[in-house]
Amino acid sequence: MLQTVFIRENREKVIEALGKRGLDATGMVDEVIALDEKRRSTQVELDTVLSESNKLSKDIGGLMKAGEKEKAMLLKEKTGQLKEQSKDLGDELNRVSEELQQLLYKIPNIPADIVPSGKTADDNEEVYSEGDIPTLFEGALPHWELAKKYDIIDFELGTKIAGAGFPVYKGKGARLQRALITYFLDKNTEAGYKEYQVPHLVNEASGYGTGQLPDKEGQMYHVGMDDMYLIPTAEVPVTNFFRDVIVQENELPVLCTAYTPCFRREAGSYGAHVRGLNRLHQFDKVEIVRVEHPDNSYAALDGMVEHVKMLLQELKLPYRILRLCGGDMGFTAALTYDFEVFSTAQDRWLEISSVSNFETFQANRLKLRFRDKDGKNQLAHTLNGSSLALPRVLAGILENYQTPEGIVVPEVLRPYTGFDIIN
């Protein structure tokens, strides 16, 4: 969430920056400023009334001691009027403050200076690529056909149990999935991230804290009876560790990693681009989260990018990195790099990771601060990244590693799977 004082003092900058997202924010920004003016003027008026009421209360006490009861009763009548006035002003202050808060929740983060303008994925910038795209043998199959051929993922059974987008992993498919999870966690902990196991449901405050609510409410599974949400990513529970927390400057950075299933209601469509593992309602992901000093957060982002690159290099998958344009970037992000793996069998790129810096956007919602060396509290920066999302990584492995004899397991995963080939 953007800070009101920042919007007020940087009106033109905020409007221009949000324009990179294809958003004309003039109306929202001006409404924020107007509501903030109303809030501040109402607060001043309320403070004045309360101050006058307190003064009169002291005067009443003095008059009663002096035996001037008639004068004291007149002042009591006036304090009664001031009490009613202060109640009305308090109600108005709460109403305006709540209206301002709800409006601020709807304004996305402003993109960093290097974020390109644009509205769709076509406007993203490729900043890096690595790996040779393999040439597959004649008759090579997409992963959903491979899954059926080798009986490692059952999409029909998942549909029977829950619906489309809930696959069942079987045999060596389940073991390969588990191997990837353990491998990613091991590499993250070796890099200094502390591993956590976290709840798979969160309360409404947690959803607002990281920015999924109200922006992504329609994409989250909601348990109405308990007013809880199934998590769309481990980012939500992990980042909420730090809600209403003040950390010491010397405790930064804080590095966390967690594996969780993830749940997303996002609307599906038809066609090969969403078949099989390409788009799911439930999937597994290993996440990394960092809390950083503002001076260090962009160096930390670069380090997270290098970490994900290392994972893909070890898996020997061809990939590219995109700097997302404003219109394709998430609501909360100031800068995002997407990683995509090339699926040779599908002849297309598959997104497998997003690594983002949110600057103070989440921290302001969370009230996550650090105490600097001068004893002042400042908002921290938060970052997160997929390290990695499993479905499309698995799809890339199945398709790019297929041979006429079977699917070869990447060498780095063999100590985890206990087998070299799926056949």
C-alpha positions as CSV (number, residue, x, y, z in Angstrom):
1,M,0.0,0.0,0.0
2,L,1.3,3.4,-0.9
3,Q,1.7,5.8,1.9
4,T,-0.7,8.8,1.9
5,V,2.0,11.3,2.6
6,F,4.0,10.0,-0.4
7,I,1.0,10.3,-2.7
8,R,0.2,13.8,-1.4
9,E,3.8,15.0,-1.8
10,N,4.4,13.2,-5.2
11,R,1.1,13.5,-7.0
12,E,2.4,13.9,-10.5
13,K,5.1,11.2,-10.0
14,V,2.6,8.7,-8.8
15,I,0.2,9.4,-11.6
16,E,3.0,9.1,-14.2
17,A,4.4,5.9,-12.7
18,L,1.0,4.2,-12.5
19,G,0.6,5.2,-16.2
20,K,3.2,2.5,-16.9
21,R,0.6,0.0,-15.9
22,G,-1.8,1.4,-18.4
23,L,-3.8,2.9,-15.5
24,D,-5.1,6.5,-15.4
25,A,-4.9,7.0,-11.6
26,T,-5.6,10.7,-11.6
27,G,-9.1,10.3,-10.1
28,M,-8.0,7.9,-7.4
29,V,-4.9,10.0,-6.5
30,D,-6.9,13.2,-6.3
31,E,-9.6,11.4,-4.2
32,V,-6.9,10.2,-1.8
33,I,-5.6,13.7,-1.4
34,A,-9.1,15.1,-0.8
35,L,-9.9,12.4,1.7
36,D,-6.6,13.0,3.5
37,E,-7.3,16.7,3.7
38,K,-10.8,16.0,5.1
39,R,-9.3,13.5,7.6
40,R,-6.7,15.9,8.8
41,S,-9.1,18.9,9.1
42,T,-11.6,16.7,11.0
43,Q,-8.8,15.5,13.3
44,V,-7.8,19.2,14.0
45,E,-11.4,20.1,14.7
46,L,-11.9,17.1,17.0
47,D,-8.7,17.9,18.8
48,T,-9.8,21.5,19.3
49,V,-13.2,20.4,20.7
50,L,-11.6,17.9,23.1
51,S,-9.1,20.4,24.3
52,E,-11.9,23.0,25.0
53,S,-13.9,20.3,26.7
54,N,-10.9,19.3,28.9
55,K,-10.3,23.0,29.8
56,L,-14.0,23.5,30.8
57,S,-13.9,20.4,32.9
58,K,-11.0,21.9,34.9
59,D,-12.9,25.2,35.2
60,I,-16.0,23.4,36.5
61,G,-13.9,21.8,39.2
62,G,-12.6,25.2,40.2
63,L,-16.0,26.8,40.2
64,M,-17.5,24.1,42.4
65,K,-14.7,24.4,44.9
66,A,-15.3,28.2,45.0
67,G,-19.1,27.6,45.6
68,E,-20.1,29.1,42.3
69,K,-22.5,26.3,41.4
70,E,-24.7,28.2,39.0
71,K,-21.7,29.1,36.8
72,A,-20.4,25.5,37.0
73,M,-23.8,24.2,35.8
74,L,-23.7,26.5,32.8
75,L,-20.3,25.2,31.8
76,K,-21.5,21.6,32.4
77,E,-24.3,22.3,29.8
78,K,-21.6,23.5,27.4
79,T,-19.4,20.5,28.0
80,G,-22.4,18.3,27.2
81,Q,-22.8,20.1,23.8
82,L,-19.1,19.6,23.2
83,K,-19.3,15.9,24.0
84,E,-22.0,15.5,21.4
85,Q,-19.9,17.5,18.9
86,S,-16.9,15.4,19.6
87,K,-18.9,12.2,19.1
88,D,-20.1,13.4,15.7
89,L,-16.6,14.4,14.8
90,G,-15.2,11.1,15.9
91,D,-17.7,9.2,13.8
92,E,-16.9,11.4,10.8
93,L,-13.2,10.9,11.3
94,N,-13.6,7.1,11.5
95,R,-15.8,7.2,8.3
96,V,-13.3,9.2,6.3
97,S,-10.3,7.2,7.6
98,E,-12.0,4.0,6.6
99,E,-13.0,5.3,3.2
100,L,-9.4,6.5,2.7
101,Q,-8.0,3.1,3.8
102,Q,-10.3,1.2,1.4
103,L,-9.3,3.5,-1.5
104,L,-5.6,3.0,-0.7
105,Y,-6.1,-0.8,-0.8
106,K,-7.2,-0.5,-4.5
107,I,-4.2,1.5,-5.7
108,P,-1.3,-0.8,-7.0
109,N,2.3,-0.3,-6.3
110,I,4.2,2.2,-8.5
111,P,6.7,0.5,-10.9
112,A,10.4,1.1,-10.5
113,D,12.1,3.4,-12.9
114,I,13.5,0.6,-15.1
115,V,10.1,-1.1,-15.5
116,P,9.0,-0.7,-19.2
117,S,5.6,0.8,-20.0
118,G,3.1,-1.6,-21.5
119,K,-0.2,-3.4,-21.1
120,T,0.4,-7.1,-22.0
121,A,3.1,-9.8,-22.0
122,D,4.0,-8.6,-25.5
123,D,5.6,-5.5,-23.9
124,N,7.9,-7.5,-21.6
125,E,11.6,-7.2,-22.1
126,E,13.9,-10.3,-22.5
127,V,17.0,-9.5,-20.4
128,Y,18.8,-12.9,-20.4
129,S,18.6,-16.4,-21.9
130,E,20.6,-19.6,-21.5
131,G,20.6,-23.2,-22.6
132,D,20.2,-24.9,-25.9
133,I,16.8,-26.0,-27.0
134,P,17.0,-29.7,-27.7
135,T,16.0,-31.3,-30.9
136,L,13.5,-34.0,-30.1
137,F,13.0,-37.3,-32.0
138,E,10.2,-37.8,-34.4
139,G,7.0,-38.7,-32.5
140,A,7.9,-36.8,-29.3
141,L,4.9,-36.0,-27.1
142,P,3.6,-33.2,-24.9
143,H,3.7,-33.9,-21.2
144,W,0.1,-34.7,-20.9
145,E,0.5,-37.6,-23.4
146,L,3.7,-38.7,-21.7
147,A,1.9,-38.7,-18.3
148,K,-0.6,-41.1,-19.7
149,K,1.9,-43.3,-21.6
150,Y,4.1,-43.8,-18.5
151,D,1.2,-43.7,-16.0
152,I,2.8,-41.0,-13.8
153,I,0.1,-38.3,-13.7
154,D,-3.6,-39.0,-13.9
155,F,-5.6,-35.9,-14.9
156,E,-8.9,-37.8,-15.3
157,L,-8.7,-39.2,-11.8
158,G,-8.1,-35.8,-10.4
159,T,-11.1,-34.5,-12.3
160,K,-13.2,-37.3,-10.8
161,I,-12.1,-36.5,-7.3
162,A,-12.2,-32.7,-7.3
163,G,-12.5,-31.2,-10.8
164,A,-10.3,-30.0,-13.6
165,G,-7.0,-28.6,-12.5
166,F,-6.3,-31.1,-9.6
167,P,-4.0,-33.8,-11.0
168,V,-3.0,-37.0,-9.2
169,Y,0.7,-37.9,-9.3
170,K,1.4,-41.6,-9.4
171,G,4.5,-43.9,-8.9
172,K,7.6,-42.4,-10.4
173,G,5.7,-39.2,-11.1
174,A,5.0,-38.7,-7.4
175,R,8.6,-39.5,-6.6
176,L,9.9,-37.1,-9.1
177,Q,7.6,-34.4,-7.7
178,R,8.9,-35.1,-4.2
179,A,12.4,-35.0,-5.4
180,L,12.0,-31.6,-7.0
181,I,10.5,-30.2,-3.7
182,T,13.4,-31.6,-1.6
183,Y,16.0,-30.5,-4.1
184,F,14.7,-26.9,-4.2
185,L,14.5,-26.7,-0.4
186,D,18.0,-28.1,0.0
187,K,19.4,-25.5,-2.4
188,N,17.5,-22.7,-0.7
189,T,18.7,-23.7,2.8
190,E,22.3,-24.0,1.5
191,A,21.9,-20.4,0.3
192,G,21.0,-19.2,3.8
193,Y,17.2,-19.4,3.7
194,K,15.6,-20.7,6.9
195,E,13.0,-23.4,6.2
196,Y,9.5,-23.2,7.6
197,Q,6.3,-25.3,7.4
198,V,3.3,-23.0,7.4
199,P,-0.5,-23.1,7.5
200,H,-2.2,-23.6,4.2
201,L,-5.1,-21.4,5.2
202,V,-4.9,-17.7,6.3
203,N,-7.2,-15.2,7.8
204,E,-8.4,-12.0,6.1
205,A,-5.8,-9.8,7.8
206,S,-3.0,-11.9,6.3
207,G,-4.6,-11.6,2.8
208,Y,-4.7,-7.8,3.1
209,G,-1.2,-7.8,4.6
210,T,0.5,-9.1,1.4
211,G,-1.9,-7.5,-1.0
212,Q,-3.9,-10.5,-2.3
213,L,-7.0,-8.9,-0.8
214,P,-9.0,-7.2,-2.0
215,D,-7.2,-7.3,-5.4
216,K,-7.2,-11.1,-5.9
217,E,-10.3,-12.0,-3.8
218,G,-12.0,-13.7,-6.8
219,Q,-9.0,-15.9,-7.5
220,M,-8.7,-17.2,-3.9
221,Y,-10.6,-20.2,-2.5
222,H,-12.7,-18.9,0.5
223,V,-13.9,-21.0,3.4
224,G,-17.0,-19.0,4.2
225,M,-18.0,-20.6,7.5
226,D,-14.6,-19.8,9.0
227,D,-13.8,-16.7,6.9
228,M,-10.4,-18.3,5.9
229,Y,-8.6,-18.4,2.6
230,L,-6.6,-21.2,1.0
231,I,-3.2,-19.8,0.2
232,P,-2.3,-18.9,-3.4
233,T,1.4,-19.1,-2.4
234,A,3.6,-19.5,0.7
235,E,4.5,-15.8,0.3
236,V,1.2,-15.0,2.2
237,P,1.8,-16.9,5.5
238,V,5.6,-16.4,5.5
239,T,5.5,-12.7,4.9
240,N,2.8,-12.4,7.5
241,F,5.3,-13.6,10.1
242,F,6.3,-10.0,10.2
243,R,2.9,-8.3,10.5
244,D,3.0,-5.7,13.3
245,V,6.7,-6.5,13.9
246,I,9.6,-4.2,14.5
247,V,13.0,-5.8,13.8
248,Q,16.4,-4.4,14.7
249,E,18.5,-3.1,11.8
250,N,21.3,-5.6,12.6
251,E,18.8,-8.5,12.2
252,L,18.4,-7.7,8.5
253,P,18.2,-9.4,6.1
254,V,15.8,-12.1,7.1
255,L,15.6,-15.0,4.7
256,C,12.8,-17.6,4.6
257,T,11.8,-20.6,2.4
258,A,8.8,-22.8,2.5
259,Y,7.2,-25.5,0.5
260,T,3.4,-25.5,0.2
261,P,0.6,-26.6,-2.0
262,C,-1.0,-23.5,-3.7
263,F,-4.6,-23.0,-4.6
264,R,-5.9,-20.6,-7.2
265,R,-9.4,-20.2,-8.6
266,E,-8.3,-18.2,-11.6
267,A,-10.6,-18.8,-14.6
268,G,-9.3,-21.4,-17.0
269,S,-9.8,-21.6,-20.7
270,Y,-9.5,-24.2,-23.4
271,G,-6.6,-25.2,-25.7
272,A,-3.1,-26.7,-25.5
273,H,-1.7,-23.7,-23.6
274,V,-3.7,-24.7,-20.5
275,R,-3.7,-28.4,-20.9
276,G,-2.1,-30.8,-18.5
277,L,0.2,-29.1,-16.0
278,N,0.1,-25.7,-17.8
279,R,-2.6,-24.3,-15.6
280,L,-3.8,-25.8,-12.4
281,H,-6.1,-24.9,-9.4
282,Q,-3.8,-26.8,-7.0
283,F,-0.1,-27.1,-7.5
284,D,3.1,-27.3,-5.4
285,K,5.7,-24.5,-5.1
286,V,8.8,-23.7,-3.1
287,E,9.0,-20.1,-2.2
288,I,11.8,-17.7,-1.0
289,V,11.0,-14.5,1.0
290,R,13.3,-11.8,2.1
291,V,12.9,-8.8,4.5
292,E,15.6,-6.3,3.6
293,H,16.9,-2.9,4.4
294,P,15.8,-0.4,1.7
295,D,19.4,0.3,0.8
296,N,20.0,-3.4,0.0
297,S,16.8,-4.6,-1.5
298,Y,17.7,-4.3,-5.2
299,A,21.0,-6.0,-4.7
300,A,19.1,-8.8,-2.9
301,L,16.7,-9.0,-5.9
302,D,19.7,-9.5,-8.2
303,G,20.9,-12.2,-5.8
304,M,17.5,-14.0,-5.9
305,V,17.6,-13.9,-9.8
306,E,21.1,-15.5,-9.7
307,H,19.8,-18.2,-7.3
308,V,17.0,-19.2,-9.6
309,K,19.3,-19.2,-12.6
310,M,21.6,-21.6,-10.7
311,L,18.6,-24.0,-10.2
312,L,17.8,-24.0,-13.9
313,Q,21.4,-24.4,-14.9
314,E,21.7,-27.5,-12.7
315,L,18.5,-28.9,-14.1
316,K,19.9,-28.2,-17.6
317,L,16.7,-26.6,-18.8
318,P,16.7,-23.9,-21.5
319,Y,15.3,-20.7,-20.0
320,R,15.0,-17.0,-20.4
321,I,14.4,-14.0,-18.1
322,L,11.9,-11.3,-18.7
323,R,11.6,-7.9,-17.1
324,L,7.9,-7.4,-16.8
325,C,6.2,-4.3,-18.2
326,G,3.9,-2.3,-15.9
327,G,0.7,-3.8,-17.2
328,D,1.9,-7.4,-16.8
329,M,3.3,-6.9,-13.4
330,G,1.5,-8.0,-10.2
331,F,-0.5,-5.5,-8.2
332,T,2.0,-5.4,-5.3
333,A,5.3,-5.4,-7.2
334,A,7.7,-2.6,-8.0
335,L,9.9,-4.7,-10.2
336,T,9.4,-8.3,-11.4
337,Y,11.6,-10.8,-13.3
338,D,9.8,-13.8,-14.8
339,F,11.7,-17.0,-15.6
340,E,10.4,-19.1,-18.5
341,V,11.4,-22.6,-19.5
342,F,11.2,-23.6,-23.1
343,S,8.9,-26.6,-23.8
344,T,10.2,-28.2,-26.9
345,A,7.3,-30.6,-27.3
346,Q,4.8,-27.7,-27.1
347,D,7.1,-25.2,-28.9
348,R,6.4,-22.5,-26.4
349,W,7.8,-20.8,-23.3
350,L,6.3,-21.7,-19.9
351,E,6.5,-19.4,-16.9
352,I,8.1,-21.1,-13.9
353,S,9.1,-18.4,-11.6
354,S,8.5,-14.7,-10.7
355,V,11.0,-12.9,-8.5
356,S,9.8,-9.5,-7.2
357,N,10.7,-6.5,-5.1
358,F,7.7,-4.9,-3.4
359,E,9.8,-2.1,-1.8
360,T,7.6,-0.8,1.1
361,F,4.3,-1.6,-0.4
362,Q,3.6,-4.8,1.6
363,A,5.5,-3.5,4.7
364,N,3.2,-0.5,4.9
365,R,0.1,-2.8,4.9
366,L,1.8,-5.2,7.4
367,K,3.2,-2.4,9.6
368,L,6.6,-4.2,9.2
369,R,9.3,-1.8,10.4
370,F,12.9,-1.9,11.4
371,R,14.6,0.3,14.1
372,D,17.6,2.0,12.6
373,K,20.8,2.9,14.4
374,D,19.3,6.2,15.4
375,G,16.4,4.5,17.1
376,K,13.9,5.6,14.4
377,N,11.4,3.1,12.9
378,Q,11.4,2.8,9.2
379,L,9.4,0.6,6.8
380,A,11.4,-2.4,5.6
381,H,11.4,-3.8,2.0
382,T,10.0,-7.2,1.2
383,L,10.8,-9.5,-1.7
384,N,9.7,-12.9,-2.8
385,G,10.3,-15.5,-5.6
386,S,9.3,-18.9,-6.8
387,S,12.2,-21.2,-6.2
388,L,10.5,-23.0,-7.9
389,A,6.9,-23.6,-9.0
390,L,6.7,-27.3,-9.9
391,P,4.1,-28.0,-12.5
392,R,5.8,-26.3,-15.5
393,V,9.3,-27.3,-14.3
394,L,8.0,-30.9,-14.3
395,A,6.4,-30.3,-17.7
396,G,9.7,-29.0,-19.1
397,I,11.6,-32.0,-17.7
398,L,9.2,-34.5,-19.1
399,E,9.1,-33.0,-22.5
400,N,12.7,-31.9,-23.0
401,Y,14.2,-35.1,-21.4
402,Q,12.1,-37.6,-23.3
403,T,13.8,-40.2,-25.5
404,P,12.5,-43.2,-27.4
405,E,13.5,-45.4,-24.4
406,G,11.8,-43.2,-21.8
407,I,12.1,-39.9,-19.8
408,V,15.7,-39.4,-18.5
409,V,15.8,-37.9,-15.0
410,P,18.1,-34.8,-14.7
411,E,21.4,-35.9,-13.2
412,V,21.1,-33.5,-10.2
413,L,17.8,-35.1,-9.2
414,R,18.9,-38.8,-9.3
415,P,20.1,-38.9,-5.7
416,Y,16.6,-37.7,-4.7
417,T,14.5,-40.0,-7.0
418,G,16.6,-43.2,-6.7
419,F,16.1,-43.9,-10.5
420,D,17.6,-42.6,-13.7
421,I,14.7,-43.0,-16.2
422,I,11.0,-43.3,-16.3
423,N,9.9,-46.0,-18.7
